[in-house]
Amino acid sequence: MVIGRRHSIDVTDATATVTLANTVSTRDVTAIRRHCRAIPDRVQTLQLDLGEVTRFEGRVMKAVRGVVRDWRRTRRGECRLEFRSALLVARVENH
């Protein structure tokens, strides 16, 4: 599922992966939050892939943390954030 021109959500039986790229605005995060709420209840794991992000506008990271909080609260599932670049690979997991 494509969100805007730069972002997407891929859903399998157990995992939803949100891939963000280029510039991310609060408007993008609002759309992501809406799409995440529509993901079937059987999906318990949310992955946020931020590896292709080049810039966050304004208070976007606060909004992204809100998506993660909503997911944990409504799904009681795990969340995983992945940051990748040429120099860094980091994964933050919450079970």
HUVENNOR-V722790 format. One record per residue. N is the residue number from 0. PHI is phi as a letter, one per 30 degrees, with the letter a starting at -180 (NA if undefined). NEAR is the number of other ideal C-beta (glycine too) atoms within 12 Angstrom. Layout:
# HUVENNOR-V722790
N&PHI&NEAR / N&PHI&NEAR
This chain:
# HUVENNOR-V722790
0&NA&19 / 1&c&16 / 2&c&28 / 3&i&24 / 4&c&13 / 5&b&22 / 6&b&33 / 7&b&23 / 8&b&31 / 9&c&20 / 10&c&23 / 11&c&16 / 12&d&13 / 13&b&18 / 14&b&25 / 15&c&36 / 16&c&28 / 17&c&44 / 18&c&27 / 19&c&39 / 20&b&23 / 21&i&19 / 22&d&21 / 23&c&34 / 24&c&26 / 25&d&21 / 26&d&19 / 27&d&35 / 28&d&35 / 29&d&22 / 30&d&27 / 31&d&40 / 32&e&28 / 33&d&19 / 34&d&27 / 35&d&38 / 36&d&21 / 37&d&17 / 38&d&31 / 39&e&15 / 40&d&17 / 41&d&14 / 42&d&27 / 43&c&24 / 44&c&29 / 45&c&40 / 46&c&34 / 47&c&43 / 48&c&30 / 49&c&36 / 50&d&24 / 51&c&22 / 52&d&29 / 53&c&14 / 54&a&17 / 55&c&23 / 56&d&20 / 57&h&16 / 58&c&14 / 59&d&26 / 60&d&23 / 61&d&15 / 62&d&26 / 63&d&36 / 64&d&21 / 65&d&21 / 66&d&39 / 67&d&32 / 68&d&18 / 69&e&25 / 70&d&34 / 71&d&22 / 72&d&16 / 73&d&20 / 74&c&26 / 75&h&15 / 76&c&26 / 77&c&23 / 78&b&32 / 79&b&26 / 80&c&29 / 81&b&24 / 82&c&22 / 83&b&19 / 84&a&14 / 85&d&7 / 86&c&8 / 87&b&11 / 88&b&14 / 89&b&16 / 90&b&18 / 91&c&18 / 92&b&17 / 93&b&21 / 94&c&11
